[in-house]
Amino acid sequence: MTIRIYRTKHGVKHDLGSEHPESPDRLYAIDDQLLASGLEMVCEHADAKPIAEAYLTLAHSPEYVQSVFARAQHLSASAKAHPDANHKDNNPVTWLDDDTGMMEYTLPAALESAGAGCNAVDWAMQGDDRQAFCLARPPGHHATYDGSMGFCLFNNVAIAARYALQNYQLSRVAIIDFDVHHGNGTENIIAGDQRIMMCSSFQHPFYPHSGAPVSASNILSVPIEAGSTGEVFREKVSHWFNALENFQPELIFISAGFDGHAEDPMAHLRLTEDDYFWVSQRIRRVADICCNGRVVSTLEGGYDLSALGRSVVAHLKGLSHP
């Protein structure tokens, strides 16, 4: 097995309070299941390095990036001014939108999450048959060119895709997004960029109320009705794989969201671990055909802790079993 897992040191420190669903417990739940499954012992592990600020503008406007850093500086000053506010629920939080907040450790976590994708690209491109999974918090696929949204500050997968195109002189890469929520930020950033093919499945109509109709010819959208089972999901996305083979990506990225699981409280699809294994294995087979097995996957949603951990294990097993 050649899967490498990238971890973020500040991922468990980014904490918006006990009521927020995108919590550090998500990473702990994944680690528990990796250990129980035995994958913890057979995967390679690496610490993510923070991304250089200049690379953020591969996917975001300079003005937006500067605004996030300015908010972080304000939070840091506030934390130093109130050193007694150590409990996580007492740490000052600033809200960029209705559900995306920043606290003292959010920017370091976000820089490491974006950096993980670029680190994974570097590793994948240095050899054949290499797959990587980034334990990214905060997630990224709702972050648009000029704004935060849906728990996301920086668009980790879009940054990594553009990084690969720029730094390795690639001609074509693909992004597969199977989160239950439409990856509107990724589509906003890469729509019309014919070097990038995006295959996206999502519950529809549903938050963020986008994705259908598609915005550009390089997007393959699959809206799925609430209550749909894994059998429906598999049937609806099956055309992706021939399209991907025809496109011939030189590197494949995955926005891996597991909130379509039947046990997840945030949505209404009925997927199971078997479905995540199936789609991951199919992606791996395309990677073997098109790009020497190179796949970079990054964590997006998934909010039932047990289902999330089990689904990540299924995902990694799928990627490792062509």
N, C-alpha and C positions, 0 to 999 in steps of 0.2 A: 504494500500500500504506500502511495506517495502523497497522500493528503497532508497538507500542512495547515495547522490551525493558528491563526493570528489572534492574539489576545491584546486587549487594551488595558493598560494599568489603571487608567482613570475611569474605565467603563462602569465599575461598581461604585464609584464615588459620585457620579452624575445622578443626583437623586432629587426629584421635585416634590417629594412628600409621599406619605403613606397612601394617599388617595389616588395617586397618578398611576395609570395602568402600565406605563412604560417604565418599569422599575428595575433596580439592580437585581431583584430576585430572579429575573429572567435569565441572567447569566449564571447564577447559582444553580438554577434548575437544569440548565443545559449541561453544566459541569457534572452534576449528580448523575444524569443519564449517560453521559459519556463514560463515566467511571463504572457505572453498573453494567454497561454493555461491553466493556473491555476496549472500546475504541480509544479511550484516553491513553492506553498503554501502547497502541500501535500507530497512532498518528504522530507526526512531527509537530513540534510546538515552537512558536516564535513570538516575541513581543513586538507589537506594532510601534513603529517610529512615527512621531508626529509629522504631518505633511508640512512642507514649506508653504508659507502663505501665498507665494506667487502661483503655486499650482491650483489654488482654489479658484482662480479666475479662468481656468479651463472650462468651468461649468457655471460660474457665478459672476455677476457684475462686480467691478472693484468697489462700487459704492456700497453694495450689500455686505461684502466681506468686511469693509472698514467699519460698517455700523455694528456688526457682530463683535468685532474686537473692541470697539468703544464701549459697548455694553459690558463686556467682560472686565474691562479696566474699572468701570464704575462699581461692579460687583466686588472686585478684589479690594478696592478702596473701602467699600462698605464692610467687608468681612474683617479687614484690619482694624476698622474703627469700632467693631463690636466683637472682640475676641471671645466673649463669654457665650456667644450664640453658636455653640458647638453641636447641639442636637440637630439631626437632619431636618426635622420639621420646623426648626427655628432659623435655619439658614436663609438669608435673604434671597428671594427669587424675583427675577424680572421676566415678564411675559412678552414674547415677541408677537404672539397671536393668541387666540383663545385656548389652544392646548399645547403650545410649544413654549417652554420656559427655559431660562438659564439660571444656574446658581454658580457658586464659586468654581466647581470642577467641570462645568459643562463644556467650556471651550477646550480645555485640555483633552477631554474625552472625545469631542467632535474632531479635533485635529488628529488624534490617534485613529479614530474610525476611518476618516478619509485617508490617512496615511497607510492603514492596513491594506486597503485596496491596491494602492500603488506598490507597497512592499510585496504583495502577492503577485502583482504583474511582473515585477523584477525576478521573483523566484520562478514563476511559471515559464518565463521566457528564456531562462538559463538552461533548460533541459526539456526532454520530451516526457510525456506521460506524467504530467504534474497537475494536481488539483489542489486548490487552496480554499479554505473557508475562514471568513473574517467575522469574529464575534464583535460586531459593531454596535455600539450604543453611544450616542443616539443613532437611530436608523436614518435613512437618507432619501428614499425615493419620492417623497412629497415635496422636498425642497426644490423650488423653482430657480430660474436664472437670477431673480432679484428678490427672493423672499423665503422665509421659513413657513412651514405648514406641517400639520399632522405629526408632531413630535420631532420633526426633522430640521436640522440646521444647514448641513451641507449635503449635497447629493453624492454620496460615496461612490455609487456605481458609475454615474456619469463622469465624475472626475477621473476614476480609474480607467474608464474606456478611452477618454481623450488623452490621458497620460500615456496609455499604450500606443495609441496612434502616433503621438508626437515623439515619444522617446525611443520607439522601436521601429519607426517608419513602416508601420503596418498600413495596409490598404483597406481592410475590412474587419470589423469586430461585430459581435452580436451580443445583445442583452436579452435575457429571458426573465420576465418578472411574473411570478405566480402568487404574489401576495393577494389577499382577498380584496384589498383596496387598490384602485387604479393608481399606477405610478405616474401621476400627473406631472410631477416635477421632472422626472426623467424625460417624459415625452416633450414637455415644454422646452427642455434644453437641447434635445437631440433631433427634434422634428425637422425633417428636410436635410439632415446631414447624411448623405447617401453612403458614407463610410460605415454607418452604424445601422444595423437592423435590430428593431426592438419587437419582441414577441411578448404580449401582455395579456394575462387573463385576470378577471376581477368580477366580483359580484356587481350586478347592475340592474336597476338603479341603486346607488349606494354612495356613501362618502368616497371620494370628494366630488361625486356627481359629474364625472367627466369620462372620457375614453371612447365614447360612441356618439357620433361618428368619429373616425380617426382624423387626425390633423395633418397627416403627411403620408406619402407613399412608402416611406421606410418603416412604417409601423404596422404590425399585424395584431389587431385587438380582438380579444375573445370575451365579450360580455357574457356573464353567466347568471341565470335567475336564482334568487334566494331559494333555498331548500334543495338545490341540485346536489346529486350524489357524485361520488368519485367516478362512477361509470359515465355520467354526463360530461364531467370535466375531461376525462380521457378522450371521449369522442370528439369534443369540441376543439381540443388543442392538437389533435393528431396531425393536422396539416402543417403544423409548425416544422416538423422535422425534415420533410422534403424541401420546404422553402429554405430552411437553414442550409441544407446540403447544396441547394442551387446557389445560394449566396456565397458559400465557401468562406466563412469567417476564419481569420487567422488566430483568433482568441475568443473564447466564449465567457461572458459574464452572466451571473445569476443574481437577481434580487430575490432572495429566498425569504418569503414571508409565509408563516405557518398558521395564520389566523383564519384560514379557510377550513381548519379542522372542525369536525363536528362538535367537539367539546369546547371550542373557543367562544367566550361570551360576547366578543366584539362584532360578530357577523353571523351569517345564516347559511353558509354552505355546509356540506356533509362529508368533507374529505376525511380520510384516515391516513395513518402512517404508510399503508401500502400504496396509496396514491402518490405520496411524496417520494417513496422509493422508485415507483414506476417512472415518474417524470424526470427524476434525477438520472436514472439509468439511461433513459432515452437521450437525454442531453449528452451524457458521457459518450454514448455510441456515436452521436454526430461529431463530437469533439475528436474522437479517434479517427474518424473519416477525414475531417477537414483541417484539424490543427494539432495533430500529434498529441491528442489527449489533454490539451491545456484548457483548464477551467478555473475561473476565479469566482467564487460565490461569496456574497455578503449578506448578513442577517438583516431582515427587515422586521415584519410584524410577527405576532404570536403571543397571546396573552393568558391562555390557560397554561399554568406552569408545567404540569405533568405532560399535557399534550405537546407543548412546545419542545420539551426535552426529548420526548420519544420521536417526534417528527424530525428533529435535527439529526438524531441517530439514523433514522431511515434515509434521510437525505445523503448523509455521508456514506452510508453503505451503498446507496444507488450510484453515487459518483465513483465508488471504488470497485464496482462489479459490472464491467461491460458485458 
